[in-house]
Amino acid sequence: MIDDDQKQRLAQLEAKIDAAKKAQEPEPPKETHFTMANMAWRMVTELVAGLVIGLGIGYGLDAVFGTMPLFLVLFLLLGLVAGINVMLRSAKEIQAKQIEAEAAKAEADAQEAENAPRK
């Protein structure tokens, strides 16, 4: 039969083994500046796409109706607003992912601190 002293020593040994395994595990790759640069390019592309689409629609309508600057300016501004709206939505998505990752990291740190052997 195993008495309480042996159970306690066994639990301490398991905790040391788990700590050694975690120390030897490679760290997951962290987001680098390249990832943030990709997100920035995505936002710029979304803004430019909105502008180009608005410009194209406005120019086309002006060519059809013969009112050259009216629809061009109107749809250019609408394209700008649409591009900014999409950029803001992308920024919120990125922020939500970062908050989720930070929360998971904090939870893992709390779990690790809870399981750490006490002296």
C-alpha positions in Angstrom: 0.0 0.0 0.0 1.1 3.5 -0.7 1.0 5.9 2.3 0.5 9.6 2.2 4.3 10.4 2.2 4.8 8.3 -0.9 1.8 9.9 -2.6 3.2 13.3 -1.9 6.6 12.5 -3.2 5.1 10.9 -6.3 3.0 14.1 -7.0 6.2 16.2 -6.6 8.1 13.9 -9.0 5.2 14.2 -11.6 5.3 18.0 -11.2 9.1 18.1 -11.8 8.7 15.8 -14.9 6.0 18.1 -16.3 8.1 21.1 -15.7 11.1 19.5 -17.4 8.9 18.5 -20.4 7.6 22.0 -20.7 11.1 23.5 -20.6 12.2 21.2 -23.5 9.2 21.9 -25.7 9.9 24.4 -28.4 8.0 27.7 -28.1 5.2 28.2 -30.6 6.2 30.7 -33.3 5.2 34.3 -32.3 3.7 36.8 -34.6 6.5 38.8 -36.2 6.6 42.2 -37.8 6.0 40.5 -41.1 2.5 39.4 -40.0 1.7 42.9 -38.9 3.0 44.2 -42.3 0.7 41.7 -44.0 -2.2 43.1 -42.0 -1.2 46.7 -42.9 -1.0 45.8 -46.6 -4.4 44.1 -46.4 -5.9 47.3 -45.0 -4.3 49.5 -47.6 -5.5 47.2 -50.4 -9.1 47.3 -49.0 -9.0 51.1 -49.0 -7.6 51.4 -52.5 -10.1 48.8 -53.8 -13.0 50.9 -52.4 -11.6 54.0 -54.1 -11.0 52.3 -57.4 -14.5 50.7 -57.5 -16.1 54.0 -56.6 -14.1 55.8 -59.2 -15.0 53.2 -61.9 -18.8 53.3 -61.1 -18.8 57.1 -60.9 -16.9 57.4 -64.2 -19.2 54.9 -65.9 -22.3 56.7 -64.8 -21.0 60.0 -65.8 -20.1 58.7 -69.3 -23.6 57.2 -69.7 -25.5 60.3 -68.4 -23.0 63.0 -69.6 -22.6 64.6 -66.2 -18.9 64.3 -65.9 -17.8 65.4 -62.4 -21.1 64.7 -60.5 -21.2 60.9 -60.2 -17.4 60.6 -60.3 -17.0 62.7 -57.1 -20.0 61.2 -55.4 -19.0 57.6 -55.9 -15.4 58.3 -55.2 -16.4 59.6 -51.8 -18.7 56.6 -51.3 -15.8 54.3 -52.2 -13.6 56.0 -49.7 -16.2 55.6 -47.0 -16.7 51.9 -47.9 -12.9 51.3 -47.9 -12.5 53.0 -44.5 -15.5 50.9 -43.1 -13.8 47.7 -44.3 -10.5 48.8 -42.8 -12.1 49.4 -39.5 -13.8 46.0 -39.5 -10.5 44.4 -40.3 -8.8 46.3 -37.4 -11.5 45.1 -35.0 -11.0 41.5 -36.2 -7.2 41.7 -35.6 -7.8 43.3 -32.2 -10.2 40.6 -31.2 -7.6 37.9 -32.2 -4.9 39.6 -30.2 -7.1 39.9 -27.1 -8.1 36.2 -27.4 -4.4 35.2 -27.7 -3.5 37.3 -24.7 -6.3 35.8 -22.6 -5.2 32.3 -23.6 -1.6 33.1 -22.6 -2.7 34.6 -19.3 -4.8 31.5 -18.6 -2.0 29.2 -19.4 0.4 31.2 -17.2 -2.2 31.1 -14.3 -2.6 27.3 -14.8 1.2 26.9 -14.8 1.6 28.9 -11.7 -1.1 26.8 -10.0 0.5 23.6 -10.9 4.0 24.7 -10.0 5.5 22.8 -7.0 5.5 24.9 -3.8 8.4 24.9 -1.5 
